[in-house]
């Protein structure tokens, strides 16, 4: 007969709970980085409000629902419960495939959690004020944001969730659960309980992000995961129990069921590494893997724009991760399908010299020249690009493009190793972040409101001292 004694709590979950509950952020570089992430994310969210396929998903589950002291959703008139607010905000930031990204075996987008933290902190602040307490400051959102980036990114570097068929939003859920639990006031043990429930939860399959099934769910899957994290955190706050061997239980634990008996791998202890090295998607919206391919296409545009009918072949050199996710021939059925097609994201810049969010829409994609050029593309792996992508000391994301013409001539092989959003190109990348932010503001707000928002976000020191609810009030749209 087996003993029914409770097992020792899983070390991996203990480390996550201890990190979120007790780690002190002292890195100035990390604080500046998460500030830029917030600015970038708000720009993405505001730009997404122009797309009806996104906005139809926003608002309360039941129209007309009134939530006392509810969370504001920036750029909208909605006042929502924290779970639905997290879904709304994380869906907005993710919709255009334009928000920041990590690297590794499982690429993810930590700003899904950052934006959810923002609206849940607003809900917390308004309820604190209603009880006669001081509101939360943005410094608390930024510090938890750093931890969300770290959890999400570190879990993705070495653990191949995508190759096992799981969607990368599993790490969004884990990071959201941990940081939301801390935000709403859970103790260290309650954070563990919430996390254990997150690990044994049902996890999304990557079906909607892959091959023939690629569709719009990939743009709200992060919102779904972040909202689930909020819900699990609130349950833990009420005293819901946890499960000490959620990962390691024989037969029934996460390791045996989903990792084929392997354990989670970390490249380094939790700290501030991920946010300090985050990868921004600028200036073009597409899967991060394709960013350098887009830039190569834009560079070649002046040389090919007047000779499109003379092109016989386009060679694209890529790395293994990009090939696994983005190498796609045949018809593309929707914007989500197109932004996950390497060939499409090279064809558009070659023809037009740009790649903007609206370039994925059906009317634009109907231009026959795009598919004609896609059909002439040959995509191949450059092993050195794959090595550079995987090497933690390099972390490149390289592509090269060469165009061949009917007369036997060709362009030079145009190579881009690091995209604009890479840490090594911050001097040119950060101005694009603010361009994106200001463009999003201009599409949503009046000049007076826009200037007030810009003033509030003018520097990390000013932002950290701002009460969350006051910042959110500036971004309400009636």
N, C-alpha and C positions, 0 to 999 in steps of 0.2 A: 504494500500500500504506500502511495506517495505521500510525503509530508505536504501539508497545506500551509506551511509557513510563508509569509510574504518575502519575496526576494529583495535583495539589495537594489536600490534605485539605479537605473541605467546611468553609467558614468557620462555618456555623451549628452544626455538630457540635463544631468546635474550641471555640467559645464556650461550649457546654454543658459540655464536659469541663473547660475552664479554670475555669468558675464552680464546679463541684462540687469540683474538686481544690484550688482556691486561694483562693476567696472567704472572707474573714473576717467572720463574723457579729458585729456590734458593737451591734446594735439591741436595747435592753432591751425595747422594745415588742414586737418580734418574738418574743423568748424567752417573754414572758408570753403572747403569743397562741398560740404552739405548745403551751405548757403547757395552756392551756384547750382546745386542739384534742385533746390527748391524753386529758384528763379526759372530754371529750364523747364521744370515740371509744370509750373503754372502756365508758362507759355504754351506748352503742348495742350494742356487742358482747355485753355481759352480758344485755341485754334480749332479744337475738336467740336466746339459748340456750333460751328457752321455746318455740321453734317447731320442731316435728319436721321440717318440710320443709327447714329450714336444717341442723339437727344431723345429719340423715341423710347430708349431704355431708362431714361432718368426719371427722377421723382419718386414719390412713395409707391409702395406696392399697391396699396388701395388709395385711389385718388380721393383727395379731400381729407386725408388723415392729418390730425393736428397733434404735434408733439411738443408739450411744454418744455421750454428751454432746449429745443432741438438744435441740431447742428446745421449750420449754413453750408450750402454748396456753392463755392465761388462761381460767379458768372451766371447764376440762376436765382430764381426767387424761392427755391426749395428750402424748407426747414424740416429736417428728417431725424428719425431715430439713428443712433450711431452705427448700427449694422448696415442699414440701407444707405446712409451717407457715405460710408466707406466704399460700398459698391459703386455708387454714383461717381465719386471722385477718382477712384482707381480706374474706372472705365474711361473717364474723360482723358486721363493722362496717357492711357495706353492706346487709344483709338487709332491714332495716325501712324503708329509704328515709329514714333519720333522721340520717345523718352530714353533716358540713359540705360546702359547695359553693363553687365559684368562679362567675364570671359571664362573659359574653361570647358570642361566636359558638359556641363549644363549651364548654358547662358540664360541669364534672367534679367529682370528689370526692377531694381530695388525701389525706384520711385513709385511703383504701385503701392508699396507699403508706406512710403513717406507721405504721399497724398492722403492716404487713409488715416495716418496719424494726425494730420493737420485737422481734419474734420472731427475726428473723435476727441481731440484736445479741445476743440471749440465746444462740443457738447459737455465735456467735463468742466470747462471754465464757466459756462453759463449756469450749470447746476451748482458749482461752488459759490458763485455770486448769489444765487437764490437762497443759499444756506448761510449767507453772511460771511463767506470766506473770500480770500483773494483769488483771482483767476490765475490760470497757468500762464507762464511767459513762453515766448517762442523759443527761448533757450532750451526749455525742456523738450520741445518738439524736435529741435535740431539734434540734441544729444541722443535721444532715442532713435532718431533717423540714422545717425551714424551707426548705432548698434544694429538696426535693421539691415543696413547695407552690409555690415560685416557678417551677420548670420547668413543672410541670403547668398552673398558672394562666396564665402568660405565653404558652404555646403555644396556649392555648384562646381568648384574648381576641379575636384578629383572624383566626384560621384556622378556616374553617367546615367542619371535618371532618364534622360531622353532616350538613350540607347536601350533602356529596359521597357520603353513604351509609355513611361509616365510623362505628363506634361511638366514643364519647368515650374509651373505655378505651385507645385508642392513646396518649393522653398519660399515662395511668397507667403503661403499659409503658415509655415513654421515661423518665419521672421515676424509676421503680423501677430500671430498668437502671443509670442514672447513679449514683444514690445508693447502691444495693446494691454496685456495683463499688467505690466509695470505702470503704464499710463493711467489705468483706471483705479489703481491702488492695491493690486494684489501683493501679498507677501511673497517671499522667495519660494516657500513651499507651494503656494497657490500658482505661481508661475510654472513650477514643475508640473503640477496637476494639469494645467491648461496645455502645456507642451505635450505631455504624454497623450492626451486626447487628440491633439493635432496629428501626432505620428500614427496613431491607430485609425485615423479617419479614413474614409474612402478618398482616393486621390484621382484627379482627372487624368484621363488618357490623352496622349498627344494626337489623337485621331484628327481633330479639327485644325491642326497645324501642319499636316503632313500630306503631301502628294495630292491625290484626287479629291480628298475631303476638305482641303483648306477652305476656311470660311470665317465669318465674322465673330464666331465665338472666341477666336484667338485674341480679339480686341476687348472682350469683357471677362475673359477667364481670370485675369489678374484681379479684377474687381470682385469676382466671385470668391477667390481665395482669400483676399484681404478681409472681406465681409465675414467669411467663416472664422477667420482668426479673431475678429472682434467678438463674435458670438461665443466662441469657446472661452475667451478671456472673461466675459461677463458671467458665464456659468461658473468658472473657477472662483470669481469674486463672491458668488453666492454660497460657496462652500462645496461645490461639486467635486467628487473625489478624482484622484488620478490613478495611474497604473504603473507601478514601479519598473516592470520589465517590458514596457511597450515595444521596445526595440529588440530585446534579446530573448524573449520567451521562446522556448523551443516549439517549433511547428506553427505557433500562432502569432509570433512577434513579427515586426516589420522586417527584420533581417532575413528570417527564413521565408516569409511569404513573398517579399518583393525584391530583396537583394540577393537572392539565391545563396543565403547563408553568409554573405560577406558583411563586414561592418562598415559604418561610415568612416570616410577618410578625410582628414584635414591637412592642408598644406602647412599651416602655421597656427599658433594659438590665436584666439580671438583678440582683436585690438582695434585698429583704425585703418588697416591696410586697404580694404576694399574701397571705401569712399575716397581715400586719397588717390586712388588709381582708377577711378570710375571712367567709363568710356561714354562720352557724350555723342549723340547722333546729330552732328551738324556738318554742313548746312542742309543735308537732304534727309527726308524720312524714308528709311527702309531698314530691313533687318541689319543688325550691326555687322554681320559677316560681309555684307555687300558694300559697305561704305567706301572702301578704297576702290572697288570696281566702278562705282558711280563717279568718283573723282577722276579716275582714268578716262572714263567716257566723256566727261566734261572737258578735260584737257584736249582730247582728240577732236572734239566737235568742230573747231575752226578749220581743221584739215579735211574733214569729210562731209561737211554740211552741203557743199555744192557738188558732191560726187556720189550721192546716195545710190543712184541707179547703176553706178559702176562697181559697187562693192560685190565681191564674189564670196568672201569668207571673213569672219571675225573670230580671231582666236582669243580665248580668255583663259589665263592661268590662275588657279585658285588653290585653296587649301582644303583639307579633308572635311573640316566641320562645315564649311560653306557648301561643299558639294553634297553632303548628306542632307542638308536642309533646303537648299535653294536651287539646285540644278533641276530644271523643269522644262519639258518640251510640251507641245500640243496646246490646246485651248486653255485660256485662263478665264475663270468664270465670275470673278468678283474682285473688288479692290484688295481684299486680304490675300487672294490667290496671287495677284500681281506683285504685291510688295514682298512676297516670298518666292519670287522668281528672279534668279540672278540675271538671266538673259533679258528680261523686261527692264530691269534696273540699269542695264548697260545700253540697251537700244534707245531708250528715251533720251538720255544725255547725249548720245552720239547724234541723234536727229535734231534735238531741240536745244541742247546746251544747258539743260537744267533738269531737275527732278524735284517736283513740289507735291504736296499732299493731293492736290486736285488732279495730278497726272495719273492717278490710279483709278479715277472714276470712269464709268462706262463710256461716256461721250468722248472723252479724250482717248481712251484705249481703242476706240473704233477706227482710229487712223490706220489704214492698211499698211502703211510703211513700217509700223512697229513690228507686227507679226512677220512681215516679209524679212526684216532684218534679223529677228530672232531665229528664223529658220536657217540662216546662214552662219549661225554661231557654233563654234566647237569649243567645249569646255573641258579642261584637263587639269589634273593636279600637278602642282610644282612641289615636290617633296620638301624643298627648303622652306616653302611658305608654311607647310604643315608643321615642320619642326619649330619655326619661329613663332607660330601661333601657340604651340603647347609649352614652349620653354618659358618658365616663370621669370627668367632674367631678360627675356626679349619681349614677349607678348606682342608680337606684330600681328597684323591682320591683312596680309598683303594680297594684292591682285595685280595682274598685268593684262593689257589689252593691245592687240595689234590688228589692224584692218588691211585686208588685201583687196586689190582692184583688178579689173578686167585686163588692163594692159600689162599685168605682171608686176607692177610696183606695189609697195605696201608702206604703211607708216612704220615708224620705229616702234619697238615693243615698249609701251608706256607703262611703267611700273609705279605703283604707290604702295609703300610698305606700311606706313602708319597713317590712319585717317586723321582728319582735323580734330576729332574728339578725343584722341589718344593723349595720355598724360604728357608725352614728349612734345606735344604741339599746343600746349595750353595758351601760349601767347597769341596764336591765331584762332584757337577754338573758343575761348571765353567770349570774345566779342560777338561771335555767332550766337552764343547762348542768349546774350542780351538782345540781339536782333530778333530772335525767336520770341522772347518774352514781350518785347515792345510791339511786335506784329500781332501777337495774340491779344494784347491789351487794346490795340487800335480797332480790332475787329469786334470787340464786345462793349467797351465802355466809352462814355463821353469824355471829352478832353479834361474836364474838371476832375472827374472820378479817376481818370487815368493818371493824372499828375499826383493825386493823393496816394494812390497805390505805389507809384514809382518812388515817392518820397519815403514811404514806410519801408520799402525794400532797398533803400539806398545804403547798402553796407551791412555787414554781418553784425557789427556792434549795435547799431540802431535796432536791427531786427530782433536780436536776442532779448532786448529790454522791453519789447512790445508785448502787451497782453494778447493772447491768442484771439480772444473774442473781438478785440478792437481791430486787429488786422482783418479778420473775417468780415466785420461790418463794412469795411471799405470796399469789399469785393462783391457785395450783394447787388443783384440786378433785378429790378422789379419787372 
